[in-house]
C-alpha cells in the first residue's frame, strides 16, 4: 500500500441564527488534510487507514484502524509520501 497525504474539502456548518449577508460572506468549505495508507480506490472514493498492525509479523492478519472514506470528487490533491 502507498502512504499518502490527501487534501480534500468538507462541508461547513455554522452555529445559530445569523444574518444571511454574514452567512454568505463567512461560510466556505473546509480544507482538510489526512495521512494514511491507501487501502482502496474504487466506486468513486478512496479509503485511507492511518493505523496498521501485524504487517511485520509472520502468519498474522493485517488489521487497520481509524479508516476514512473520502469521495474522489472532494479530493483537491493527493501526494504519495516516501517511506
Residue frames as qw, qx, qy, qz and C-alpha x, y, z in Angstrom:
[[0.000, 0.887, 0.461, 0.000, 0.00, 0.00, 0.00],
 [0.364, 0.492, -0.025, 0.791, 1.03, 3.59, -0.61],
 [0.297, -0.565, -0.443, 0.630, 1.38, 6.11, 2.22],
 [0.203, 0.561, 0.413, 0.688, -0.46, 9.26, 1.12],
 [0.021, -0.357, -0.334, 0.872, -1.32, 12.81, 2.14],
 [0.100, 0.570, 0.711, 0.400, -4.83, 13.64, 0.94],
 [0.043, 0.208, 0.177, -0.961, -6.01, 17.25, 0.76],
 [0.068, -0.450, -0.818, -0.351, -9.78, 17.41, 0.48],
 [0.230, -0.244, 0.068, -0.940, -12.75, 19.70, 1.04],
 [0.157, -0.380, -0.888, 0.208, -15.54, 19.05, 3.50],
 [0.175, -0.730, -0.430, -0.501, -18.80, 20.82, 4.16],
 [0.181, 0.094, -0.462, 0.863, -19.05, 23.51, 6.83],
 [0.334, -0.677, -0.618, -0.220, -21.91, 24.14, 9.20],
 [0.021, 0.480, -0.261, 0.837, -22.27, 27.38, 11.15],
 [0.265, -0.322, -0.803, 0.426, -23.80, 27.75, 14.58],
 [0.015, 0.575, 0.507, -0.642, -27.01, 29.51, 15.48],
 [0.348, 0.824, 0.442, 0.065, -29.03, 32.16, 13.74],
 [0.357, -0.395, 0.195, 0.824, -27.14, 34.78, 11.71],
 [0.410, 0.702, 0.002, -0.582, -27.97, 37.37, 9.08],
 [0.865, 0.392, 0.293, 0.111, -27.96, 35.88, 5.59],
 [0.374, 0.885, -0.235, 0.146, -25.43, 38.51, 4.46],
 [0.344, -0.693, 0.624, -0.113, -22.99, 37.27, 7.14],
 [0.854, -0.013, 0.520, -0.030, -23.54, 33.64, 6.16],
 [0.751, 0.645, 0.088, 0.110, -22.75, 34.28, 2.51],
 [0.182, 0.882, -0.387, 0.197, -19.56, 36.21, 3.36],
 [0.386, -0.633, 0.630, -0.232, -18.20, 33.93, 6.10],
 [0.852, -0.059, 0.498, -0.148, -19.02, 30.38, 5.05],
 [0.475, 0.594, -0.594, -0.261, -16.66, 28.40, 2.86],
 [0.967, -0.041, -0.248, -0.025, -15.94, 24.69, 2.58],
 [0.539, -0.738, 0.404, 0.052, -13.19, 23.48, 4.91],
 [0.606, 0.557, -0.567, 0.025, -9.85, 22.33, 3.52],
 [0.836, -0.454, 0.280, -0.129, -8.88, 19.12, 5.32],
 [0.380, 0.594, -0.709, 0.001, -5.68, 17.07, 5.30],
 [0.901, -0.275, 0.257, -0.214, -5.45, 13.38, 6.12],
 [0.211, 0.592, -0.776, -0.065, -2.48, 10.99, 6.12],
 [0.781, -0.145, 0.545, -0.270, -2.69, 7.22, 5.91],
 [0.279, -0.147, 0.876, 0.365, -2.19, 4.07, 3.90],
 [0.541, 0.248, -0.270, -0.757, -4.26, 4.00, 0.71],
 [0.453, -0.039, 0.870, -0.190, -6.29, 0.84, 1.25],
 [0.440, 0.478, 0.752, 0.110, -8.81, 1.17, -1.59],
 [0.125, 0.381, -0.225, -0.888, -9.57, 3.24, -4.70],
 [0.011, 0.244, 0.883, 0.400, -12.90, 2.20, -6.18],
 [0.081, -0.687, -0.718, -0.076, -16.51, 3.20, -6.73],
 [0.064, 0.803, 0.160, 0.571, -15.69, 6.92, -6.73],
 [0.484, -0.841, 0.141, -0.196, -13.97, 7.06, -3.35],
 [0.525, 0.440, -0.627, 0.372, -10.65, 6.43, -1.64],
 [0.778, -0.608, -0.137, -0.082, -10.16, 4.75, 1.74],
 [0.368, 0.579, -0.552, 0.474, -7.12, 5.66, 3.82],
 [0.825, -0.492, -0.276, 0.024, -6.09, 3.96, 7.05],
 [0.034, 0.860, -0.389, 0.329, -3.68, 5.73, 9.43],
 [0.452, -0.521, 0.675, -0.263, -3.02, 2.79, 11.76],
 [0.833, 0.215, -0.471, -0.194, -1.88, -0.71, 10.77],
 [0.491, -0.543, 0.652, -0.199, -0.78, -3.67, 12.85],
 [0.862, -0.005, 0.504, -0.060, 0.58, -7.12, 12.07],
 [0.665, 0.722, -0.146, -0.121, 2.27, -6.30, 8.76],
 [0.242, 0.682, -0.677, 0.134, 5.70, -7.42, 10.02],
 [0.537, -0.281, 0.729, -0.318, 4.60, -10.49, 11.92],
 [0.198, 0.137, -0.899, -0.365, 4.59, -13.89, 10.23],
 [0.258, -0.320, -0.897, -0.163, 1.20, -15.53, 9.78],
 [0.014, -0.507, -0.547, 0.666, -0.66, -12.64, 11.42],
 [0.256, 0.727, 0.552, 0.317, -3.51, -10.92, 9.59],
 [0.221, 0.115, -0.038, 0.968, -3.00, -7.22, 8.95],
 [0.103, -0.747, -0.633, 0.176, -5.50, -5.04, 10.81],
 [0.194, 0.365, 0.099, 0.905, -6.33, -1.37, 10.26],
 [0.218, -0.671, -0.600, 0.377, -7.94, 1.26, 12.47],
 [0.072, -0.645, -0.100, 0.754, -9.19, 4.82, 12.04],
 [0.360, 0.240, 0.662, 0.611, -10.14, 4.47, 8.38],
 [0.250, 0.600, 0.185, -0.737, -11.75, 7.33, 6.49],
 [0.486, 0.429, 0.671, 0.360, -13.63, 7.14, 3.19],
 [0.008, 0.577, -0.049, -0.815, -13.22, 10.27, 1.07],
 [0.657, 0.648, 0.377, -0.080, -15.29, 10.85, -2.08],
 [0.637, 0.084, 0.328, 0.692, -12.92, 11.26, -5.05],
 [0.161, 0.781, 0.341, 0.497, -14.81, 14.42, -6.06],
 [0.412, -0.908, -0.070, -0.003, -13.84, 16.04, -2.74],
 [0.766, -0.313, 0.169, 0.535, -10.09, 15.44, -3.22],
 [0.183, 0.955, -0.123, -0.196, -8.10, 18.52, -4.22],
 [0.371, 0.688, -0.620, 0.066, -4.67, 16.85, -4.19],
 [0.942, -0.314, 0.116, -0.016, -3.13, 13.51, -3.22],
 [0.216, 0.776, -0.585, 0.088, 0.62, 13.18, -2.62],
 [0.945, -0.073, -0.300, 0.107, 2.43, 9.87, -2.26],
 [0.350, -0.846, 0.382, -0.125, 4.76, 10.07, 0.73],
 [0.573, 0.457, -0.670, 0.122, 8.10, 8.30, 0.77],
 [0.870, -0.419, -0.259, 0.010, 8.71, 5.53, 3.27]]
